């Protein structure tokens, strides 16, 4: 049975991307449809990293087309990550396509652990990822990523990012002695943040995850107003006190025009390792209430689990220590939702604008 390109498009309207919930045609994923008799070839381009999802989506496409009468079907499913729009008045960095700020209103909610596992999950799905530890006073990413030594510099001006578990990383913690306190006032701290960001030789990064310090102080304002941020994630626990502070952080990002990609509810439940009893130690449903109040998505909930702490302390966070565990799967699901939220934002066109030159003739 012969098919036409129009008929192929109609068939693909019934194929739903399980990650976005949209069909491939309305999601503008279908490219280069070619029909020869009953044989069909096409490309499916996803706007988010999805190494673990490529073959399942390919099988959905093949099955739908064969059911419609296609013979041989060649479906090339791949990801293409592009830069997206940032705050008004700022330009995307040439070597970094998207910057994700991971923030919390208060300390102690596991923000840094979420940030590092998010970065590693994006990398596991095929993205080129960077990690910027913006917590100048209390850098924890060197420990969580198992970094040691000092970063190199090739030209004496730019720092080469350090590599850990396949991601690029930089932190004030690898530039100072571990026991040295950062007794700096606000202007010095914000200058250090800008130098770490701008004077690191990032290598074609799709997503730069920024582990923010807790609160809504100088660093948060500097990053929100002077750094081209694609979107922010707010990490909280279900506890009312944590939610109060998380709301302040959310409102701060809203005021400076940084989109909120969603909320991550950390330490949502605890499962007793002895008896298996599940308990909501810090309360229940807090993130969902915050989501409804402010109209932002809950990206996922994570448990209070001793393995998460042990693995982060050892320099091998859960996503790399136990990549097939339930917790790692939860982190990867959150990472996909973050990447999809970014993919659905307006694309940045500033780097594609033509340069107009006027010459005398």
SULQUIJO-V690514 format. One record per residue. N is the residue number from 1. PHI is phi as a letter, one per 30 degrees, with the letter a starting at -180 (none if undefined). PSI is psi as a letter, one per 20 degrees, with the letter a starting at -180 (* if undefined). D_FIRST is the distance of its C-alpha to the first C-alpha in whole Angstrom. Layout:
n = [N	N]
phi = [PHI	PHI]
psi = [PSI	PSI]
d_first = [D_FIRST	D_FIRST]
This chain:
n = [1	2	3	4	5	6	7	8	9	10	11	12	13	14	15	16	17	18	19	20	21	22	23	24	25	26	27	28	29	30	31	32	33	34	35	36	37	38	39	40	41	42	43	44	45	46	47	48	49	50	51	52	53	54	55	56	57	58	59	60	61	62	63	64	65	66	67	68	69	70	71	72	73	74	75	76	77	78	79	80	81	82	83	84	85	86	87	88	89	90	91	92	93	94	95	96	97	98	99	100	101	102	103	104	105	106	107	108	109	110	111	112	113	114	115	116	117	118	119	120	121	122	123	124	125	126	127	128	129	130	131	132	133	134	135	136	137	138	139	140	141	142	143	144	145	146	147	148	149	150	151	152	153	154	155	156	157	158	159	160	161	162	163	164	165	166	167	168	169	170	171	172	173	174	175	176	177	178	179	180	181	182	183	184	185	186	187	188	189	190	191	192	193	194	195	196	197	198	199	200	201	202	203	204	205	206	207	208	209	210	211	212	213	214	215	216	217	218	219	220	221	222	223	224	225	226	227	228	229	230	231	232	233	234	235	236	237	238	239	240	241	242	243	244	245	246	247	248	249	250	251	252	253	254	255	256	257	258	259	260	261	262	263	264	265	266	267	268	269	270	271	272	273	274	275	276	277	278	279	280	281	282	283	284	285	286	287	288	289	290	291	292	293	294	295	296	297	298	299	300	301	302	303	304	305	306	307	308	309	310	311	312	313	314	315	316	317	318	319	320	321	322	323	324	325	326	327	328	329	330	331	332	333	334	335	336	337	338	339	340	341	342	343	344	345	346	347	348	349	350	351	352	353	354	355	356	357	358	359	360	361]
phi = [none	d	c	c	e	d	d	d	d	d	d	d	d	c	c	c	d	d	d	c	i	c	d	d	d	d	d	h	c	d	b	h	d	b	b	b	i	c	d	b	b	a	c	c	c	c	c	b	d	a	e	d	c	d	d	e	d	e	d	d	d	d	d	d	d	d	d	d	j	d	d	d	b	c	c	c	c	b	c	b	c	b	d	b	d	b	e	d	j	c	c	d	d	e	c	b	d	b	c	c	c	c	b	a	d	b	d	i	c	i	e	d	d	d	d	d	d	d	d	d	d	d	d	d	d	j	d	c	b	b	b	c	d	c	d	d	d	b	d	c	d	e	d	d	c	i	d	b	i	c	d	d	b	d	c	i	c	c	d	d	d	d	c	b	h	i	c	d	b	b	a	d	d	c	c	b	d	e	c	d	d	c	c	b	d	e	e	d	d	d	d	d	d	d	d	d	d	d	c	c	d	d	c	h	d	d	b	c	d	c	d	d	d	d	j	b	c	e	d	d	d	d	d	d	c	b	c	d	c	d	a	b	c	c	c	b	c	d	d	e	d	d	d	e	d	d	d	d	d	d	d	d	d	d	d	c	i	c	d	c	d	l	c	c	c	c	h	d	b	b	c	d	d	c	c	i	d	c	b	c	d	c	j	b	i	d	d	d	d	d	d	d	d	c	i	c	d	d	d	l	b	b	d	d	b	d	d	e	d	d	d	d	d	d	i	b	e	e	d	c	d	b	d	c	d	e	d	d	d	d	d	d	d	d	d	d	d	d	d	d	d	d	d	d	d	d	d	d	c	d	d	c	d	d	c	c	c	c	b	d	b]
psi = [p	q	q	q	h	g	h	g	g	g	g	i	i	i	o	p	o	i	h	h	j	q	q	h	g	h	j	l	i	p	q	l	p	p	p	n	d	i	q	p	q	r	q	o	o	q	j	q	p	l	h	i	i	g	g	g	h	g	h	g	g	g	g	g	h	h	h	j	j	q	d	p	p	o	o	o	p	r	q	o	p	r	q	r	q	a	q	p	i	q	q	q	p	h	j	o	g	p	p	o	p	o	r	q	h	r	r	j	j	k	g	h	g	g	g	h	h	g	g	h	g	g	h	h	j	j	q	o	q	q	p	o	o	j	n	h	h	m	p	i	h	h	g	h	i	k	q	q	a	q	q	r	p	g	j	j	g	q	p	p	q	q	p	p	k	j	q	q	q	q	q	h	h	j	i	r	q	h	j	p	q	n	m	q	r	g	h	h	g	h	h	g	g	h	g	h	g	h	k	p	m	p	n	m	p	g	p	o	p	o	o	q	q	q	a	l	b	g	g	g	g	g	h	h	h	i	p	n	p	h	r	q	p	p	p	r	r	i	p	g	g	h	h	g	h	h	h	g	g	g	h	g	h	g	h	j	k	o	q	o	h	r	p	p	o	q	k	h	q	p	p	p	i	g	i	j	p	p	q	n	g	j	a	p	j	g	h	g	g	h	g	h	h	i	k	q	q	o	h	r	q	q	r	o	p	h	h	g	g	g	h	g	h	i	j	n	r	h	h	h	g	m	h	j	r	h	g	h	h	g	g	h	g	g	g	g	h	g	h	g	h	g	h	i	r	p	q	p	j	h	i	i	p	q	p	p	p	p	q	p	*]
d_first = [0	4	7	10	13	14	12	12	16	16	14	17	20	19	20	24	26	29	32	32	30	28	24	23	22	26	27	26	25	22	22	21	17	15	11	11	7	6	9	12	15	18	21	23	27	29	32	34	35	33	33	33	30	27	26	25	24	21	20	20	17	15	16	14	11	10	11	9	6	7	8	11	13	17	19	22	24	28	31	33	36	38	41	42	45	48	51	52	55	53	51	49	50	49	48	47	44	45	48	48	52	52	55	57	60	62	63	62	59	57	55	56	54	51	51	51	48	46	47	46	43	41	42	40	37	37	39	43	45	49	52	55	58	59	62	65	67	65	63	61	58	60	60	57	55	58	59	62	64	64	61	61	62	61	63	65	64	60	60	57	55	56	53	52	49	47	48	51	54	57	60	64	64	63	66	69	71	69	73	73	73	72	75	73	73	70	70	70	67	65	66	65	62	61	62	60	57	58	59	57	55	51	48	45	45	42	44	48	49	53	55	57	61	62	63	63	65	66	63	60	61	61	58	57	58	58	55	52	50	47	47	50	49	52	53	55	56	57	60	62	64	61	59	62	62	58	58	60	58	55	57	59	55	54	57	57	53	51	48	48	45	46	49	49	51	53	55	54	54	56	56	59	58	61	60	56	57	56	58	57	60	60	59	56	53	55	52	50	53	53	50	50	53	52	48	47	45	46	44	45	48	50	52	56	55	58	55	54	58	59	55	56	60	59	57	54	52	50	46	47	50	47	44	42	45	44	47	45	41	43	44	41	39	42	41	38	39	41	39	36	39	40	36	36	40	40	40	43	42	46	45	43	45	46	49	51	54	57	59	61	61]
